[in-house]
Amino acid sequence: MTHNFNAGPSILPKEVFEQASQAILNFNNTGLSILEIGHRTTLFQPVLDEAISLVKELMQLDSDHEVLFLHGGATTQFFQVPMNLLDDGATAAYLDCGVWGSKPIKEAKLFGNVEVVASSKDKNYTYIPKEFTIPSNASYFHYTTNNTIEGTQMHFVPETNVPLVADMSSDVLSHVMDFNRFALIYAGAQKNIGAAGVNMVVVNKNRLGKVKRQMPSMMDYRKHIENGSMLNTPPVFAIYVCMLTLRWLKEQGGVPAIEKINDQKAELLYKTLDSLPVFKPTVNKEDRSKMNVVFVMDDPGQEKAFLELCKKEGMVGVKGHRSVGGFRVSLYNALPLSSVQALTELMNHFALKHA
Ligand SMILES: *Cc1c(COP(=O)(O)O)cnc(C)c1O
């Protein structure tokens, strides 16, 4: 029995793996593999259409919001966002709350002025700043909803009239929120919605077309909207895996239902960590992430032994990110509660033996 706590690419539902494998061999009983059919065919178009309509349904999007599936990972959005939304000489506001939050700041500076409204770098990104002012003339305010590496999460949406842009790569569709409040949302698929190789972008089309610069077609969100995410060959298989995962999420009862299970998983793991002095969570309690749980050991000398034990028991992906050390346990949508139960049992057992 393997328990997969990988941070990304990460666990997906078993049904998705089965259906995706079947589609590689024989897609919808066509005798063809999903890997060998044209993207502009009546075979593939319904896959893309269903993926888009599932996103709209699960996120309850209004008609101003368009859904795109693009190449290049979330990292491409770090520069595609300012290219489309930040005019030369204008200012965008950014919140710097982690390794992933700091990278888009660097990229945005290539296109206009950037004002960093707050940063938690002073304490190794172990908390979320709450007191910050977003300048009212900013073209947009960008933040990362969940800091995958450090294990913090924004449990609020900032109050502002400035258009909101968010990198939701590691917590999109994990809990209920008003997605229509955002001018633009992007997420690399490989954490909560599918296979690596595709990005989901949700954009309010009324916010586009306001910058003066020329840009390559592949970078222009409006061109992608006009062409229904088919400006060129889309990442066909990655989109197919997203569609299967979104279908699975809908079958679970959608976002409200998965949120309940995600809450149970996070609560059990943090409760266990708090009750065992050998383990030490690293971030500010109220900013704890429900998707990525980061902790170290009171005695770092014991970390190797615990890691070995995890390995022996089939617990995969618990080693911390190289920049933080210790452990990181990811609790994405597809991870069952039973995996967290198995891990917490192991932690209790370890603590008893090593107290
Ligand atoms: C993983 C991650 C990224 C990077 O995604 P790529 O698809 O590898 O470019 C960006 N932001 C966050 C929050 C992430 O977790």
The ligand as a Gaussian input file, in Angstrom:
#p B3LYP/6-31G(d) Opt

LIG

0 1
 C        4.263000      24.417000      -8.470000
 C        3.924000      25.854000      -8.416000
 C        4.290000      26.745000      -9.437000
 C        5.141000      26.328000     -10.630000
 O        4.403000      25.636000     -11.528000
 P        5.047000      25.167000     -12.925000
 O        3.867000      24.542000     -13.583000
 O        6.158000      24.235000     -12.598000
 O        5.530000      26.369000     -13.635000
 C        3.894000      28.052000      -9.328000
 N        3.164000      28.490000      -8.274000
 C        2.808000      27.659000      -7.272000
 C        1.998000      28.184000      -6.139000
 C        3.168000      26.323000      -7.315000
 O        2.824000      25.494000      -6.313000

